[in-house]
């Protein structure tokens, strides 16, 4: 029992080195599964024929001359009839038992055939998915690239009990892979260190593992899994698809105070291919390596103390579109109100990127009220910001800021920004102040930000303000 526990701990402490030695899939050919039929091996009891009853085991014992004289013919006939009845009952029971055995054997063979057909169907479906993903990768489809890396990373061999599930997104313009990794809970580390025999009383007594040792093993396991994820992504072929990999490592848990399910982030790290190539994975300390990569690491992962992730773990829910150079359009059209809505949204994206954030513009339809997603990668002040861009001539109605608050709640975003070419009313400003995490950018401020960060000298255009009795040219800064 002690040896089994020691072997389990050694397995958890060597996931990185052992995994590198075992290797893993790095191209499409290794993702496909071959089918080889498993032979039908029934239980021995199903193929063992029970011995048939023999009459000699039931027939009355033979009698000598004296016994025959003392036993009448009628008594001898009765004894023989009773033996014959016992024998016939045994024969019938044997036949019934054989019929049941043959039926059970046939049923076991049928179940085996059904299981084999199901296994072959699963393999065929998996290979068809790999074929489809390969065609998508060859066509340059970002979703297919994400699926490809998800298949590769999830196929990496890991010890029993260690989750293999990941969620992957791919940013083609930056050749950047975003991976959300599932972590095991601290309970995966055996809490028993060894077993001892106690003579008085005669029993086996477990010796608990010190809490500090459990924490050390678990934090090392978390670091190793993150590095294994980075390695699997960078080892994939062809290497030209990905230049940078970002990993959020989360654990599924339940809040002990509220009982609600939670998914806190314990490690968040990003690394370029050049940075990762300099690492000697078989000789480093995984936790020190994460510090070297400037990872955001939970100081107490065993207590599920969360850290702010570098990117939104639900980023895959956003339907990302290719960026448009809206600033170039403004070279010949400096009036914001003359931009098409999609051009205005992309201009807002470029503004956020110029301010040091990563931004993605979502599709126009079915975007849950979200025009853009901006991510500040600062490990302390960073987070996800949901953006709505309103190219209006008149005052923006209060419903817009309420819709933004709802979108923030749905996307689990830390901040929200409402950008407009016009202005906001008193009710909108009051709502944003009460909410505390919503920022309002009006037309005049937008002009100033575009000039400061993009070098664009633009004007909003004519706005309709009822209280002024006519049309105004722009909002005051």
N, C-alpha and C positions, 0 to 999 in steps of 0.2 A: 504493500500500500504506500509506503514511504517512497519507494522507487518510482511508482507511477506518478506521484505528485511531483517529484524532482524532475522527471522527464517532461511533464507538462510545463513547468516553470522554465526549463531550458528551451522548450519549443517557443514559448512566448518571448523569451529574451533574445532569440536568434532569428526572428522573422525576417529581418533585413538581409543578413548574411546568407542564411539558408535559402531565402527566396532568390537572391542573385545567383546562387549556385544551381538552383533548380531551373531557373530561367522561366520564360513565359512566352505567350504568343506575341509576335512583333509585326506580323503581316497577315493578309487575308487568308493565305493558304493554311496557316496554322489555326485559324478560327473555325474552319470547316470541320465537321465531325464525320468520321467514317462509320458505316454500319456493318457490324458483324453479328450474326445471329447467336444468341446465347443458347446453349443446349438445354434441353428439358431434363432436369435432374430431380425426379420426384423423391418424396420421403421414402425411406426404406420400408416402412410399414405398408406403404401402398403397393409395393412391388413384391412383397413377400407373401407367397401363397400359403395359407394355413394348411396343415396336414389334415387330410380327410380322415374321418373316423374309420377304424378297422373293426370288423365284426368280432375278431378274436378278442378284442378288449371288452366286449359286452357279453359274449356267449357264456353260458353257465359252465363252470369247470367240469371236466370229464369225471365220471364216476366209475369206481371199480365194481366188481361183481357183487360184493357184500352191500355197498351203498345202493346199488340198483335194486337189490332185493328188499332193502329196508325202505326205499323211497318208491312210492307208488307211481304208476304211469301218469296219473292225473297231476300229481304234484310236479313231476318232471316237466310235463307239458306247460303248466302254469309258469314255472320258472323260466322256461325258454321263451314263452310269450312276453313275459315282462322284460327280459333281456332284448328281445326283438324290438319292443316298443322304445326302450331307451336308445337303442342303436338308430332307429328311424328318426327319433327326435334329434339326435346328434347330427345325423346326416342333413336333416332339414335346416338346423341352425348353421351348419357349415356352409350350406348352399346360400342361405340368406346373408351370412357374413361375407362370402365371396362376392355376392352380387353388390353388397354395399362397398366393398373394397374396389371392385372394378368401376363402380359409378364414381367413387371419390377419385380414382386414378384418372378417369376420363374428364372429370371436372377440373382437376389440377392441370391436366394437359390443355384444356380449353382456356383456363385463366392464363396459363403461360403464353399461349398463342395470342390472346388478346393483349397481354402486356407487351409482347414483342411487336405486335402491330402498332400499338400506341407509341412505343419507344422509337420505332422506325419513322412514324409520322412526325414525332417531335424533332428528330434529327433532320428530316427532310424540310420541315418548316424553318428550323434554325439555319440550314444551309441556304434556303431560298432567301432568308433575311440577309445573310451575309452577301449573297449575290446582288441583291437589291442595293445594299449599302455600298458595295464596291462600285456599282454603276453610278451611284450618286456622287461618290468621292471623285471618280474620274470626270464627272460633269461639273465639279466645283461647287456642289450643293453644300452649304454650311451645316444644314441639319444632318445630312448623311455623314459628314466628317465627325460631328458630335456623336452620332450613333456608333461610328467605327471605333472611336476612342473609348466609348463606354463598353463596347464588347471586349476590347482588348484589356481594359483595366479590370473588369469584372471576371475575366478568365484567369487572372493571376492567382496561382494556388496559395491558399492561406490555411492556417490550422483550423480545426473544428471549433466552431463557436465564434469565430471572427467574421463579422459581416463583410460581404463582398460588394454590396450595393453601392453604386455611385450614380450621380446625376451630372450630366456633362452639357456644356454649351460651348459654342465655337464662334469666335469673332474673326471672320475671314480677313477684314481690312487690317487687323493688327497681328494676324496669325497667332492668336492668343486662345488658350484653352482654359475654360473655367470648370473646375471639378468640385462637386460637393461629395465628400467622403463620409460614409457611415462608420462610426466607431463603436466598439463594444463598451459596455459599462464596466465599472471597476470590479464588479462581481466575477469577471472572467479570471481574475487572479485568485488562485487557491488560498483560502484563509487558513488552511491547515499546513503546517510546515513539515511535520513528521508524526509518525505513530510509534508508541512505545508499549511494550508488554509490561504490565504491572502484576507481580506475582500475588500480592495480597491486597485486595481480592484479585482473583485471576481474571484479568480483562485487558483490553487494548485501549490505551488512553491517547487521544489526539493532543498534539502540542500546537497551539495557534501560532500563526506567523505574525511577527511584530507589525504594527500598523505602518511604521515608517518603511519597512521592506515592501509591503503591499503598494504603498504610494510610489516608491522608486520603480518597481516593476511596471506598474500601470503607466506612469509618465513616460517610461522608456518605450513601452509598447505603442503608445499613441504617436510618439515621434517616429518610430520605425515605420508605422503604417503610412504616415504622411510622406516619408521619403520613398517608400515603395511605390506610392501613387505617382509621385514626380518621375521616378525612374521608368515606370511602365509607360508614361506618356511620352517621355523624351526618347525611349528606345524604339518606339513605333516607326514603321517605315510607310511611306517615304518621309525622311526627316524634314523636308521642306514645308510640310503643312503647318508645323507649330514651332514658333520661336520662343514662346513664353507660356508658362503654365502657372495658374493660380489655383490653390487648393484651400477649401474650407472643410475642416474636419468637425463633424457634429456628432452628438450622442443623443439618442432618444431616451427621455426620462419623464418623470412625473413630478410636478411641483408638490412637495410634501405639505405646503401650507394650503394650497387651493385644490389639489387633486387633479389639476389640469395637465394634459400632456404638453411637453415642451421639447424643443429641439435646439439646445444651446450650442454655440460654436466654441470649441476648445482650442483649436489651432487654425490660423489663417496665414498663408504664406504665398508669395509669388517669387518665381525664379526664371531667369532666362536660360536658354540652352547653353550659352557660354559659361554662366555661373555654375550650372549643374555639372558641366563637363569637367570642371576643375576639382570636383569632389572625388575622394577615394573612399567609396562607400563601405568597403570591407574593413577599413581601419579607423573610422571616425566614431565619435560619440554622437548618437542621433540627436540628443537634446542640445548639445553644444553646436551641432550643425544647424539646427533651426535658428539658434541665436545668430550664427554667422550669416544666415540668409535674411536676417531682420524680420523673422516671423513674429506674428502676434500670438503668444502662447498663454494659455490659462495658467496663473500661478498655482492654482490648486485644482487640477483636472479631476482628481478623485472626488472632490466635493462638487463637481459640475459647476464650477465658477466660470461663467461665460465671458468671452471677449468679443469686441466688435469685429465682425468679419470684414475683410478687404472688399468683398463684393457681396451683393445681395444673394443669399442662398436660393431665393425663388426667382432668380433672373430668367430662368428658362420659361417662365410663364409669360414673359413679354414677347410679343411677336416683332422681332427686330427687322428693320429694313436697311438697305444699303444707304450710306450717307450721301447727301447731295451738297455740293459746294454752293450754298445760297449766297455767300459773300461775293462770289464772282458775279452773280446775277445783279447785285447791287451796283456794280461798276457802271452799269448803263441805266439803272433804275433806282435812284436814291430815295424814293418815297416808299415807306414801309407799307402803306395801305394799298399800293399798287402791286405788291407781291401776292402770288397765289397762296392759299392757306398752307400747302405743303412746303412751299419755299420759306414761309415765315417760321414754320416749325423747325426746319433744318437750320435756319439762321440762329434760332434760340439754342439749338444744340451746339453749333459752332461757338457761340458765346460762352456756354458753360465749359466747353473744352478749352477755350482760350483762358478761362479763369482757373484752370488746373484740374478739371474734373474729367472723368470718362463719361460720355453721354451716348445714348442710343435713342433714335426716334422710332416710335412704334407705328404700326400701320394705322391708316385712317379709320378703318371700320373695325368695330368690335374691340376697341382698346380700353374698355372700362373707364373712359374719361381721362385717360393718360395720353398726353401728346409726346412726352419724352421721359426718359429715365436717366438721371445723372448720378454718378457714384463718386464720392470723394474718397480716395484711397488712403487718406491720413489715418493711421491706426488709432488715434485718440479722438479726433474730431470728425472722422469720416463716417460714411454711411450712405444709405440710399435716399435719393431725393426724387419725388414724383413732381413732374412739371406739366402745367397746362398753359398753352399759349393761345391768347384770344386776340385776333386781328379785328378789333372793333372800332367803329367811328363814334359810338355812343357809350354811355356809362355801362360797365359790366354789371349784369344783374347779380344780386346776392346769392342766387342759386349756384353760381359757378364756384364760389369758395366752399360752399357746403358739399358740392360734388367732389371737389378736390380732397376735402377731409375724409369723405367716404372712400375715395381711391387710395389714400394713404393707409387707411385702416385695412383695406383689402389686400394691399401689396406689402403690408408690414414695413412701411417706409418711415424713416426717422424725421424727415422734413418734407415740406411741400412748397412749391413756388408757383404763383399765379402771375403770368406775364401778359401784359396787354399793350396795345398801341394807344389806348384811350385812358380811362381813369376808373377808379372804384368809388362807390358811394360810402356813406357813413356806416351803414349796416355791415358792409363787407369789411371795413377797417375794424369795426368793433368785434366781429366774429373772429378775425385773424388774431387780434390782441388776446381774446379769451382763450383761443386754441393754443397759442404759444409756440407752435412749430410751423407756422405758415408765414411765408414772406410774400409781400405784394410788390410788384415792379410795374410802375405806370409808364406811360409813353415818354415823358421827359427823362426819367431815370434810364429808360432803355436806350434812348439816344446817347446819353452820357456813357453808358457801359459799352456800347458798340464802338464809340470813338476811343475809349480808353484801352479796350482789350483787343479789338479787331482793326483799329485804325480807320473805321468807316465814318464818314461825315454824312449822316442821313437825316431825313426829316420824317416825322410821322405822317404828315398829310393833313388834309382838312378834317376837323372833328366837329360833330354836332353837339352843342351844349345848350339845352333848352333854357337854362337859367340866364344865359347871356343874350338870348334873343336872336341868335344867328349862328354862324359858322366861325370857328376859331381855327387858327393854323396849326397850333401845337399846344401841348400841355406845358405849364411852367415846371421847371426843374425843382 
